[in-house]
């Protein structure tokens, strides 16, 4: 694989994967995969919402 031609790397947000990407390809744009991106709002929204009367 010619890493110099990479414009984007998709992955989960694992620190180990981030380090591996740094070692293998260096400075490249990264994006969370769709499944991992969609779980983040659920983590934030899980807080109960207080209702006012």
N, C-alpha and C positions, 0 to 999 in steps of 0.2 A: 504494500500500500504506500502511495506517495503522500505522506503526511503534510507536505508543503502545500498541497492543493486543497486541504480541508478548510472550509469556511465556517462550519458549525459542528458541534458535538452535542448529541442528545444523550442524557443519562439521568439517573436518579441523583439525589443530593448527598450521596455517600461521600464522606471525607476521603476514604481510601480511593474511590474512583476519581475524585478531583485530583488527588496527588498523582495517580497513574496517568491521567490525561496531561497534567503538567509535564511529567517526565517524558511522555511519548510524543506529544505534539506541541508543547509549549503554549504560546499565547494564541488562543483560538476562542471564538465566541461559543458560549455554552448555553444550553436551554434545558430545563427540566422536561422529561418526557410527559406526554399528555396525562397519563394515569397518575403520575406523581404530582403534577401541577394541580389536578382536580382534587386531590386529597387535602391540599393545603387550606383552601377555604373552609372545608369541613372541620379542620382542626381549630380554626379561628372562631367559627360560628358556634361551636359546641357550648359556649358559655350561655347559661340561661338568660333570657331577656326579661327584665322586670316590666310588668304591665302596670300602668297607672289607671286608677279608677276614674 
